Amino acid sequence: MRCIGKGRKQRATPLTKHTVAILRAWINEQHGVPTASLFPTRTGVPLSRDGVEHRLAGYLAIASLHCRSLQGKRVTMHTLRHTAAMRLLQSGTDTAVIALWLGHEQLATVQIYLHADMAQKEQAIARLTPPGTRPGRYQPPDSLLAFLQQL
């Protein structure tokens, strides 16, 4: 799929066969041609970034009625972008590939989005565990916790 992104840069993204099938059905349903805007507004012009944010906010409000954990959360397209980057990182995808996927010109830019989560930090520590010791979180004995609470 090709699209024009921020700064009028052309982006190319590979799609799965399943996604291609869904998009083809959508295009046929809209009586469009492959070169037409994939998500037009009701006037036929391409949906803007603000338009996408507006729709996301509307769907978030609906989802919040059924999923209380979403209430009060700020979810934006940038949040979804960051989440996609984190999922790619957690799957073992190289940061250079993630930078290309997000359309960054410099590899260092992707570091803004990629913050290691607790599971990744634990995995890194587990690789450094000395031989003969069990990996995992340290669980202090009750006597140590009682001593520390008395301080």
N, C-alpha and C positions, 0 to 999 in steps of 0.2 A: 504494500500500500504506500502510496506517495501522498504527502501533504505539505503544505507550506506552514512552517512554524514561526516562532518568535524571530524577529529580525528579517522576516521574509525569506528565511532559509528553507530550502527544500529538504524534507525528511523522507526517508524510506524505512519502512518497518515490515519485517516478515510476519506473515499471519499463518495460523494453523489452518488445516483443511476445514475443520469444523467452523471456524470464524469466517472463512471465505464462503462457505455454503450459506451461513446466516446472512452475510452481507449481500450475496447474490440474490437471495430471496427478498431482502429488504429493497434492493434496487428494482427488482421486478415488480414488487408491490407498489412502489412509488412511480412506476412507469417512467423511470429515469434511464439515462444512458450512462455508461461507465465513467464518462468525463464530467458528469454533472456533480454538483455538491452532494456529498453523501448525507449530510444532515442540514437541509435547508430550513429556513424559518418559514412561517406561513405565507410570506410574500415571495419566497423563492430564492432569497439571497442566502449565502452561506451563514450558518450559525456562528456568531462571534464568541470570543472567549467569555465576555460578560454574559452572553446568552446561555452558555454552558454552565457557568457559575450559578445563574439564576435558576436553571432547571435542577441542578444538583441540590440547591438549597430547598427547593420545593419537595424533591424526593426525600431529602433528609428529614424534613418536617413530617412527612407521611410515615417514614420508617421509625421515627422517634415515638410515634403512637404505639407501635407494636414492640419496640425494643427500647426499654427504658434506659439502658446504658448509653444510648446515643443522645439522650436529652442533655442539653447544655454543652455538648461538644461542638467544636468548630471544625467542620469538615469542608475542605476546599479541594479544588482540582490539584493544587500543589500538595495537599495531604495525600491524595491518591497517587501522585507522582512519587512522593517520598516512600510511600508504602510499597509501590512497585519496585523501587530501587532496593529497599530493604529485603523484600522477598527474593529478588535476584541474588543479592549478597548472601542471604541465608541458604540459598540452594547451591552455593559454591561457585557462582558465576564470577569471573574475574572482573575487577573494577574497571579495567580498560574496556571490556565489553559493555558494562553498565553505562560508562561514559558515552560510548557510541550510541547505545540504545536511547539514552536521554537527549542525545544531540549536542553534547558538550564538545567544544573545540579542544579543550585542554583537559587532561586526565585529572589534574589537581582540582578542577571545579567540582567533580563528583564527590569529593571528600566532604563537601558541605552537607550533602544529603545522607551520607552513609555513616551512621553512628552504630558501633557494635552494641548489640543488646546483651543482657546478662548471660544468656545461653552461649553466645559466641565467646564471651570473656571466660566462662567456665571451661569451654572446650580448649581455649588457648592455654589456660593454666593446667588443664589435665595433660596436655602434651609435654609440660615441663615438670610433671610430678616425678620426684626421685624414685629410682627402682626400689621395690619392696614396700611401697606405701600405697594406700588406697586412694584413688582419685575421688574428688567430690568436695562438698562443703564441710568445713570444720564444725563439729557439734560439741561445744564445750560441756564438760560435766556439770551437773547441778551444783556441786560444791563450789566450782569456780564462779558460776553465775551468782550464787548466794554471797560469795566474798565480794564480788564487784558491786553488788547492790548495796552492800554495807558501807562502801566508800563515800 
